[in-house]
Amino acid sequence: MKSRMLLSIVGLLWAAVASHAEEDLFPFAVSYDNPANVTNVSGWLEKPAGKHGFVRVEQGRLATDAGPIRFWATNLCFDACFPSHEQAERVAARMARLGINCVRMHHMDSRSIWGKSPNKTIIDPEWLERLDYLIYQLKLHGIYTNINLHVSRWLDEKEGFPNREGRPSFDKGLDNFEPRMIELQRKYARDLLTHVNPYTKTAYADEPAVAMVEINNENALFANWGGGDLDDLPEPYATTFRKVWNEWLKKKYGSTEKLRQAWNVGRSELGEEMLAAGKFPAKFSPPWQFERDDQAVAEWSVDNQGPDGQPRLRVVVTRQGRVAWNPQFSYPGLRLAGGEPYTLQFLARSDEPREFGINAMMAHDPWEQFGFNATVKTDRQWQSHRYTFIPNKGDENARISFTSLKPGTYELAAVSLRPGGIVGLEPGQSLEAGNVAIVRKSAVNLTKAARHDWIDFLYSTEQDYWLSMYQFIKDELKVRPIVSGTQLSYSPMHIQASLDYIDAHSYWHHPAFPGRPWDSRDWYVQNAALVNTPGGTLSGLAVRRVAGMAYTVSEYNHPAPIQYAAEGFPMIAAFGAFQGWDGIFSFAYSHNTDFEPGKISGFFDIKGDTSRMVHMPACAAMFLRGDVAPARQALAAAVTPEAERETLYKTLSAWEITADTYGLDPRLSLLHAVAMAKEGQPDDLPAAPGKDAVQFVSDTKQLYWDVSQKDAGYFIANTPRSKLFTGFIRGRTFKLGDIALRFGKTRLDWATVSLVAVDGEGLDKPGRLLVAATGQVENQGMKLEDLGSGRITVRDKWGESPMLCEGIEAELLLPVAAERVALYPLDEAGNRREAVPVAAHNGKARIMLDPKHKTVWYEVEVKEE
């Protein structure tokens, strides 16, 4: 009865505001200072950081001597880790004001920390001093530090490492086994972690304000081999890789004869040709298909100018399509059997060094791939390419696709697909000669025994790397903060679970670059809202947690210029608290020392984005203060070492090691806490929500996700001390417990509203409430370009300050007598402007948010009765 009365009241009162005209955007950039007002929640942080001893893991949670601790955190990247003293003081104070209590020092090793040194092995003392002062200031403000070791140092001739351009980016994967690289990683760790900060008088190895150390960011032998990055290493690295592989085989088998006996069981010779027109007809025609959309510009021709007069397909691409894989050509109508080998061969060349993709997939809806995709590298010379793959499922109408053709000229000839092609030990290879070839990801054409050996070799080699680095840091350097290896899914779960805690990364629609990586003019993001995809990235993170271990997400973002990006941090704060996670790090606060831009300054930096900043206190309340209660029930899928290894044998990928692979539906994370268990039997899992489910309520009844209206989802967090709404409006009234919320017209028919009791025991108790309401935001002069299919870009035209914000028209009906309530629009510093009247209806307070106030946050003062 009470809830129906509230809705009725709102309905009666709404007529006065529903007809208001849409207001123009107005300048509003959250100040960069540290005012003592309702927007400053630095009092929630215990100062100095580390006052209760070192962060450790107790019963699967991060803790100090004072008990469990969580981190609502962020990243600083590149030069941002090395500000001036004045900048360090201001940045630390602002972060504390927003409730941030940990900073991940990321990309320090790319260039900055080496400063004026002759190479990337000697830390520049001047730059180190800047880092020292920043960490000191963070500590004083109650902010811990997460120190990353290897992120993006790319060794070069100056350090004695030739052929950088032929190596993986930042030496990823390679530095897991290359001994000289490992030795330099250890040197850097020693130089940095045993260094005594002159301001704290403590070495980082013995500094309680250092919460954690991360060995190697997004870098693992499994992941980088799986991406094909190690297939064509230049010398001397190719020889090193082959040597490590042969030494492993020799240790296992002892002799070539024993190796041959094991590997040659299950050889499969090539069968009959499957491509009836494999040599291309004179006219490129069915069953071959050529695909272009309305944006792609590409032409093809067939002649007899291939090697030895063979038919040649020549494709000239002038412009790519609206999606990265277009234009492409394919051969459909193929019958592929799951679990059986097939060998694809062809000749190819291009006008310049180029690459394109190949895959096997359905030739019909839903267009799923069969676990085979590879990148083909070409140049001006004809080269032969051979790929043997085993589909992970069968299909009666499959296709082979040649895809993602970028502008340029490509030529193909002698295309062939035949069943079979599995080999064992090749003639001329022996352990004595040490010339058993490494397995290329693009050609895993091995018998079962050989394939399993390769996976076991990758596992063993990677495990040795992580454990030896961990032991070096903990035992030799005596580092007391906790230590992680790399992010889960880059590396197998049981390897990473042998270190102190588990970490993961995720992005909702990371920017895509159809052409050159990180091209500032050629990119796009999908302009979509997470609220329309129940679970989404959040469920994807939940199924990567390991039961009984502390868990952090050290990179998360909904990148600009997605128009709904403000939903991201409040949603993960609420969801992460419900799941019982230990740390969430926004990526990133800043990538440079321009700390006060007054505008959106790129995909990831949040420092100047008003729509992110004003909800930070609510995020800290839900996650750090613990306003959102943990789940009442925890579910786990058992992932034993044996089960994990079988998954690796089958998929060749650590990315498949998640709870959903082992029977736990990710959408269960919307109802309960979920994880992977390292051993034992799987939980008796409850039934997952049906495929047609449109409403999801957490077992605490505090989180609610609704997609009952198509393309109009919304998410609510409802706790005694904080409330959150984010999503699409569609003229609806929303209940947040005993508070009713209704909106006027907004530009996107979408908004994010957070309410938090900053210093009271509840939203109806005496104290101050912070209300933040955001909609569309943009820089002055920033114009979105619609590329179709939901894709948008601003190219390199991000616009200028000031940032322009939409004022949200909304009504909140609070269960408090109107005479007890005062409402103040706030300025950019969070200071009160002139109070506005609070209407009463049946003794209840009616809070009106109005664009005419030209603000995105308000203070509500609830007085004593």
QUIUR-V120566 format. One record per run of one state. SS is the DSSP state (a for helix, b for strand, c for the rest). FROM is the first residue (numbers start at 1). LEN is the number of residues. Records with the same first field share a line. If there is no record, write none. Layout:
SS->FROM-LEN / FROM-LEN
//
This chain:
c->1-1 / 14-1 / 19-7 / 28-14 / 45-11 / 59-2 / 65-2 / 69-2 / 82-3 / 98-4 / 107-5 / 115-10 / 141-3 / 151-6 / 160-4 / 167-2 / 172-2 / 177-2 / 194-2 / 198-4 / 207-3 / 217-4 / 227-10 / 254-2 / 264-4 / 269-4 / 274-14 / 292-5 / 304-3 / 310-2 / 320-8 / 337-4 / 351-3 / 363-6 / 379-4 / 391-4 / 404-4 / 420-2 / 424-17 / 444-2 / 447-1 / 477-5 / 485-3 / 489-2 / 492-1 / 497-5 / 508-4 / 513-11 / 527-3 / 533-3 / 543-3 / 547-4 / 558-9 / 580-3 / 591-19 / 614-2 / 625-9 / 639-2 / 652-2 / 657-2 / 663-3 / 671-2 / 678-17 / 698-5 / 707-7 / 719-3 / 729-4 / 737-2 / 744-6 / 758-9 / 775-2 / 781-4 / 789-2 / 794-6 / 806-4 / 815-3 / 827-5 / 837-2 / 842-2 / 850-1 / 854-3 / 863-3
a->2-12 / 15-4 / 42-3 / 78-4 / 85-13 / 112-3 / 125-16 / 157-3 / 164-3 / 169-3 / 174-3 / 179-15 / 204-3 / 221-6 / 237-17 / 256-8 / 307-3 / 441-3 / 448-29 / 493-4 / 530-3 / 536-7 / 567-13 / 610-4 / 616-9 / 641-11 / 654-3 / 659-4 / 666-5 / 818-3 / 851-3
b->26-2 / 56-3 / 61-4 / 67-2 / 71-7 / 102-5 / 144-7 / 196-2 / 202-2 / 210-7 / 268-1 / 273-1 / 288-4 / 297-7 / 312-8 / 328-9 / 341-10 / 354-9 / 369-10 / 383-8 / 395-9 / 408-12 / 422-2 / 446-1 / 482-3 / 488-1 / 491-1 / 502-6 / 512-1 / 524-3 / 546-1 / 551-7 / 583-8 / 634-5 / 673-5 / 695-3 / 703-4 / 714-5 / 722-7 / 733-4 / 739-5 / 750-8 / 767-8 / 777-4 / 785-4 / 791-3 / 800-6 / 810-5 / 821-6 / 832-5 / 839-3 / 844-6 / 857-6
//
